[in-house]
Amino acid sequence: MTRILITGGSSGIGLALTRRALARGWEVSLVSLDAAEINAAQEALKADFPDAQIDALCVDLTEADALERVLKWVKKSAAPDILVNNAGIGVYGASSQLDPAREQAMIALNVAALHAMTRAFLPLMEKSGGVIVNIASNSAFQPVPLMAVYAATKAFVRHYTLALATELKEAGSNVRALCVCPAAVKDTPFLNTAGMEGLRTFVSFTSMTADEVARDIMRGLDRKKRFIVSGAKMRAVYLLTKLAPSALVQAIVRREVERV
Ligand SMILES: NC(=O)c1ccc[n+]([C@@H]2O[C@H](COP(=O)([O-])OP(=O)(O)OC[C@H]3O[C@@H](n4cnc5c(N)ncnc54)[C@H](OP(=O)(O)O)[C@@H]3O)[C@@H](O)[C@H]2O)c1
């Protein structure tokens, strides 16, 4: 039986992935922030998958004792075969105008917690083997004005995960790493949390649903990929961003994050 642990699994992309994992008969462990959100997700999932094994832990991954709590909880069962570091938040606005505490909270979750979880789970998963899936973003492809720090956190996730994947392969590790870059996902609470309602990018031709991202993550796992750009249209845009001059790419991206 495959065991998958998904941070931020009670909402959005994480919840869509949870549904796909349960449909495959996998055991799912969820880690999320809000107890009411977790309870609601568990109830809905139990209704659709009555025989499913769904464990959940409510924890703020940015708190000092978060990792210790997660590890204590995981040790009651066994290490997962797949860890998905999906929990993440965005903050929209000019960096010089934003409250630095909001940006630092985002760095704590998107970068520090993801790194801490990855480092802690690697040795636990080494014996039986597994995959660490880190969720980056299309924002990781280039600097994004008005989402400067968010895009930088996702660039970290992308670079870190790809380098880790190479290191693990060279070391003959039983653990693989997979970096996922979804395009803008229009049907999750992420936009409201980030203050990003009405941005052009979320109605653009590349935007996707959470379930489409979850489908691509499953395909990436099945095909033992180390990097996936989620969405065929986003893959075409990604190739163009590699060819076009950086200033031009930033100008286009700046327009994409304009409110319409
Ligand atoms: N939506 C997009 O356009 C988009 C595009 C590319 C990449 N992504 C990335 O995809 C991932 C998931 O995003 P989403 O759109 O599915 O957003 P979402 O629906 O808002 O999900 C975020 C999840 O993270 C959890 N979370 C937030 N803060 C936390 C904390 N301090 N400790 C523990 N859990 C915390 C939330 O828990 P609660 O629900 O309990 O608060 C929620 O389950 C993020 O990493 C995001 O950066 C999103």
The ligand as a Tripos MOL2 file, in Angstrom:
@<TRIPOS>MOLECULE
LIG
   48    52     1     0     0
SMALL
NO_CHARGES

@<TRIPOS>ATOM
      1 N1         -3.0600   28.7070   -6.9890 N.am      1 LIG1
      2 C1         -2.0980   28.9860   -7.8590 C.2       1 LIG1
      3 O1         -2.2960   29.7720   -8.8010 O.2       1 LIG1
      4 C2         -0.7440   28.3340   -7.7490 C.ar      1 LIG1
      5 C3          0.0840   28.3520   -8.8850 C.ar      1 LIG1
      6 C4          1.3510   27.7750   -8.7990 C.ar      1 LIG1
      7 C5          1.7690   27.2090   -7.6210 C.ar      1 LIG1
      8 N2          0.9470   27.2040   -6.5230 N.ar      1 LIG1
      9 C6          1.4420   26.6030   -5.2790 C.3       1 LIG1
     10 O2          0.6640   25.4570   -5.0090 O.3       1 LIG1
     11 C7          0.6260   25.2360   -3.6060 C.3       1 LIG1
     12 C8         -0.8250   25.0470   -3.1660 C.3       1 LIG1
     13 O3         -1.5510   26.1950   -3.5020 O.3       1 LIG1
     14 P1         -3.1390   26.2320   -3.6590 P.3       1 LIG1
     15 O4         -3.4510   27.0770   -4.8000 O.co2     1 LIG1
     16 O5         -3.6800   24.8390   -3.6120 O.co2     1 LIG1
     17 O6         -3.5010   27.0660   -2.3580 O.3       1 LIG1
     18 P2         -4.5040   26.8170   -1.1300 P.3       1 LIG1
     19 O7         -5.7510   26.1380   -1.6040 O.co2     1 LIG1
     20 O8         -4.6020   28.1310   -0.4290 O.co2     1 LIG1
     21 O9         -3.7120   25.7720   -0.2330 O.3       1 LIG1
     22 C9         -2.6640   26.1140    0.6280 C.3       1 LIG1
     23 C10        -2.5870   25.0610    1.7000 C.3       1 LIG1
     24 O10        -1.4700   25.3800    2.5430 O.3       1 LIG1
     25 C11        -1.8940   25.2700    3.8940 C.3       1 LIG1
     26 N3         -1.1340   26.2030    4.7290 N.ar      1 LIG1
     27 C12        -1.0800   27.5590    4.6150 C.ar      1 LIG1
     28 N4         -0.2970   28.0630    5.5870 N.ar      1 LIG1
     29 C13         0.1360   27.0040    6.3340 C.ar      1 LIG1
     30 C14         0.9630   26.8730    7.4710 C.ar      1 LIG1
     31 N5          1.5310   27.9510    8.0550 N.pl3     1 LIG1
     32 N6          1.1550   25.6380    7.9950 N.ar      1 LIG1
     33 C15         0.5780   24.5500    7.4300 C.ar      1 LIG1
     34 N7         -0.1850   24.5950    6.3310 N.ar      1 LIG1
     35 C16        -0.4120   25.8170    5.7810 C.ar      1 LIG1
     36 C17        -3.3650   25.6710    3.8770 C.3       1 LIG1
     37 O11        -3.9780   25.1310    5.0410 O.3       1 LIG1
     38 P3         -5.4300   25.6510    5.5260 P.3       1 LIG1
     39 O12        -6.3680   25.4030    4.3700 O.co2     1 LIG1
     40 O13        -5.7050   24.7980    6.6970 O.co2     1 LIG1
     41 O14        -5.2690   27.1180    5.8310 O.co2     1 LIG1
     42 C18        -3.8310   25.0150    2.5870 C.3       1 LIG1
     43 O15        -4.2020   23.6700    2.8190 O.3       1 LIG1
     44 C19         1.3280   26.4290   -2.9470 C.3       1 LIG1
     45 O16         2.6490   26.0780   -2.6350 O.3       1 LIG1
     46 C20         1.3020   27.4780   -4.0520 C.3       1 LIG1
     47 O17         2.3710   28.3870   -3.9350 O.3       1 LIG1
     48 C21        -0.3090   27.7460   -6.5800 C.ar      1 LIG1
@<TRIPOS>BOND
     1     1     2 1
     2     2     3 2
     3     2     4 1
     4     4     5 ar
     5     4    48 ar
     6     5     6 ar
     7     6     7 ar
     8     7     8 ar
     9     8     9 1
    10     8    48 ar
    11     9    10 1
    12     9    46 1
    13    10    11 1
    14    11    12 1
    15    11    44 1
    16    12    13 1
    17    13    14 1
    18    14    15 2
    19    14    16 1
    20    14    17 1
    21    17    18 1
    22    18    19 2
    23    18    20 1
    24    18    21 1
    25    21    22 1
    26    22    23 1
    27    23    24 1
    28    23    42 1
    29    24    25 1
    30    25    26 1
    31    25    36 1
    32    26    27 ar
    33    26    35 ar
    34    27    28 ar
    35    28    29 ar
    36    29    30 ar
    37    29    35 ar
    38    30    31 1
    39    30    32 ar
    40    32    33 ar
    41    33    34 ar
    42    34    35 ar
    43    36    37 1
    44    36    42 1
    45    37    38 1
    46    38    39 2
    47    38    40 1
    48    38    41 1
    49    42    43 1
    50    44    45 1
    51    44    46 1
    52    46    47 1
@<TRIPOS>SUBSTRUCTURE
     1 LIG1         1 GROUP 0 **** ****
